[in-house]
Amino acid sequence: MLANCIRMGTNLFPLWSVLVGILALVEPRCFLWFGKESIGVGLGIIMLGMGMTLKAEDFVRVWKEPKVIGLGVCAQFLIMPAWGALIAYVMELPPEMAVGLILVASCPGGTASNVVVFLARGKVALSVSLTLASTIAAIWMTPLLTSWYAGPYLPVDPWALFRGILLVVLLPLTVGVGWNRFFPKSAHKASAYSPLVSVLLILLIVGFVLAAKRTLILENWVTLTLSVLALHAGGFFLGFRIARFFGLTTGERRTLSIEVGMQNSGLGTSLATDYFGKTSMVAAPCALSAVMHCLIGSFLAIRWRRNSEPEE
């Protein structure tokens, strides 16, 4: 009974994200208690939970599908940051908003994508492998790409971003994998709850940033919404078209589309809050991204689920 409740609560993440986004803007006091200092800790716990679900064979599986994994990681880091920078240039976004959009576009795929892939009847194992591969690659790629594309707007210290990713991504992920390796029983028990805990923490992070930036967001809501919508809609579309171009199966196309279209907005929000200041607008596109990609991903998942039988 409890397991079913946890699974249901996790699978309804897209709905929760929309409700939290609305509540944070209407009644910000509901989330302001979370605090800026809690964002990095929350993201670290999410990465720890992800690590506790991984085994050695998960890393081996990444190399069993080099074509698809390589294509997904390349699409993630070559297409999305460039697409984000193009949107910022064409829409003439304010510098801080442009940097935030480029930052979240340069982040790896998020764990929420695994849920959406499951709902879309894609290939869940492939989704997990892509998330793992892009998360590891992000340790180097996210600081590099953010510095490259966002540098013309604001000074970006890639080494500071690199150190931040080491602390909130690599360290807890490594601890989680080690925990699962040496203490599998306790890791198995904890990992049963980690998806729901991850969902709750992501919602708190997004809710806090939207609440804290409420005034700035409402003042720029049209530009902000259109730019973030264009970023993720383009990501889903380009991911699917590239997968089709290379002759992947239907399930692989869906999976690649979702992985490219959904970023780790929690990581982007954490980095933006830590390295661009409390009053900065940089974190706003990252927080709104979490709501937007869940909306688009949920719409596609429902459509794909109705129109086909599961491949996996």
N, C-alpha and C positions, 0 to 999 in steps of 0.2 A: 504493500500500500504506500509506504513512504517512498520507495523507489519510483513508483508511478507518479507520485506528486512532484518529486524532484525532476523527473524527465519532462513532465508537462510544463512545470515552471520554467525549465530551460528552453524548451521548444517554443514557448511563447515570448521569447526574448524580443523579437521585432515589435510586438504589441507593447511590451513594457517600455521599450525605448521611446516610442512615440508618446506614450502617456507621461513618462518622466520629462520629456522635452517640453510638453505643454505645461505641466505642473511647475517646472522650474521657472518658466517665464511668467506664469500667472501668480504663483505664490513662492517666490525665491527663498523665503525663510525655511522652507521644508528641506533645503539642501545646503544652505550656507554653513551649517554646523560642521559639515564634513571637513572643511579646511584644506588649504593649499598643501600643507605638509603631508596630508594623508594620501595624496595622489600617487606619489612614487611608491609608498608602502603598499597601497592597494594594487598597483600594477605588478609589483614584485610578488605579491601573493598569487596573482593570476598566473604569472609565469612559473611559480613554484608548483601550482596545481597542474599546469600543463606538463611540467617535467615529470611529475609523479605518475602520469599516464603513459610515459614513454619507456620503451625497452630497447635493447640493442637491435632487435630485429626491425624496429621502426626506422632506425638509421640505415640499416642494410636495404630496406625496401625502397628507400629513396633512389638507390643506385640501380634497382631492377627496372625502373622505368625512366631511363635517362632522357629520352626524347621528350616525354610529356613534362617531366619535372623541370628540365632545362628550359623548355619553351615557356612554362608557367612563370618561372623565376625571371627570365629575360623580359617577358611581357610586363611583369610586375614592376621591375626597376628601370626598364628602358622606355616603356610607353607612358606609364602614369605620371612620373615627375615631369616629363616633357609636355604631356597633355595639360597638367596643372599649370606649368609655366606659360603655355600658350593661352590658356583661359585668362590668366592674370594679365597678360599683355594685351589681349584683344579687348577685355572688359575694362582695362585701365584701372585695376583695383588699387585702393590705397596700399602703401607699402606693407603695413603690418598684416592686413588681410591677405595680401599676395603671398607673403612669407608663410602664413599659416596654411594656406591652400597648398603650397608647394611642399611644406613639411609633411602634411598628412598624406599627400600623394607619393611621397618618398618612403613611407612606412611600409612594413611587410603586411601580408594578409593577416587578418585577425582571427581569433578562435571562434568568433561568432559566425564566420563563414562556414565552418564545419556543420553548424546547426542548419543553416540555410541550404547547404548542399544536401543534407539528409532530407529536408522537407521537399526539395526539388527533385528527389530521386536521382541524384547524381551519384558519383563514386566517392563515398565517404573516406575510404582508405587513401585514395589519391588526394583528397582535400587535406587530410591530416598531414600527409607527406609534403604537400606543397606549402602548407603553413609552416611546418618545421623548417624546410629548406629556406624559405624566404625570411624567416625569423633569424636564422643563423647568418644568412647573407646580409641582413639589415645592420648587423653590428658594424660593418664597414660601409655599406652602400648608402644607408640613410644619412649619416653625417656628410659623406662625400657629395651626394646628389643635392642635398639641401644647400650646402655651401655653394655648389656650382650654380644652381638655378636661382637661389634666393639672394645670393651675394649682391646683385645689382640693386636690390631694394633696401636691405639692411645688413650691417656687418654680422656675419655668422662665423662662430668659432667651431670648426668641425671637430677639433679635439675635445672640446667641452661636451659636445653632443655624443662623441664616441665614449667618453668616460661615463656619461649618464646612461647610455645603453648597456654598457658593461655591468653597471650596478643594478639596473632594474630589469634587464632581460637575461644576459648571459649568466650572471651569478646565481639568481634564484632558479633558472632553468637547469643549471648544472647540479645544484643542490637537490632539486626534485628528481632528476635522473639517478643521482647517487642514492637517494633515499629509496627509490623503487628497486635499485639493484641490491642493496644490502639489507633493507628492511621491507621486503615485498608485502608482508601481511598488513602492516600498519599503513603502507602506501596505498594498498588496495582499498582499505576501509576509508581512508581520507579522500581518495580519488573519486569515490562514489558521490561525495558531496561537492567536490571541486567545481564541476560545471555550473551548478547553481550559485555557489559562492562567487565564481568569476562573473556571472551575469549580474549579481547584486552589486559587486564592486564597480563594474563598468557603468552601471546605471547611476551609482553614487558619484563617480567621477564626472560623467557627462552632466548630471543634474547640477553638481556644484559649479562647474565652469559656466554653464548656461545661466545659472542664477547670479553668479558673480559678475558676468559680463552682460547682464540683462539690458541695461540702458544702451550700451554700445550696439548690441545685437538688434534691438528694436529700432534704433536710429538708422541702421544700415541693413534692415532685414531683407529688402528686395535684392540688393546687390549680393549680399551674403548667401541668400537662399539660391539664387540663380547660378552663382559660381559653383557652389558645392553640388547642386543638382547636375550641372553640366559635367563636373569632374566625374561623378560616379556613374551617371548614365553613359558617358563615353567609355568608362572603364569596363562596364558590363558588355557594351556593344563590341568594343574592340577585342576584348578577350574572347568572345564567342566567334567573331569573324576570323581571328587568327587561328583558332582551333579548327574551324571549318576549312580554312585555306590549307592547313597541314594534314587534312584528312583524318582527324580524330573522330572517335565514335560520339554518338549523341550524349551519352553520360559524361564523357570527357569534355565535350564542348560546354556543357552546363557547368561542370566543375571549374573549368578554367575561367569561364565568364564570371562566376561568383568570386573566385579567388582574386582575379584582377580588379574586379569592381568594388570589393570590400577591403578596406584598409584597417590596420590596428590603430583605431582612433584614440584608444586609451594611451598608447605609447606617444602618439603625436601630441595629445593634450598634456601629458606629463612633461615632455621635453619643452613644449611651448611655455608652460607655466614656470618651469625651473630656470630656463635660460633666456627668456625674453621679458621678464618682469610681470608683476601682479597687475599693473594697469594696462598691459599690452593687449591689443586686439588679436594677437597671433593665435591664441588658444581657441578663439571663437569658431573659426572654420573647422578645427579639429573636433570640437565637441558636437557641432551641428552635423558633421560628417557621420558620426555614429548613428544619428537618427535617420539621416537621408539614405545611407547605404542599406539600412535595415528595411526601410520602406520599399525601395526599388527591388532589393533582393527577395523580400516577401512576396511582392507582386509577381515576380518572375517564377518563384517557387510554386506558388499556387497555380499559375498558368501551366507550367511544365508538368506539375503533378497530375493535373486533370487530363492532360492530353497524351499521356503515355503510361506504359507499365514500367515498374522499377527495373533497372539494369542490375542492381546489386542488392 
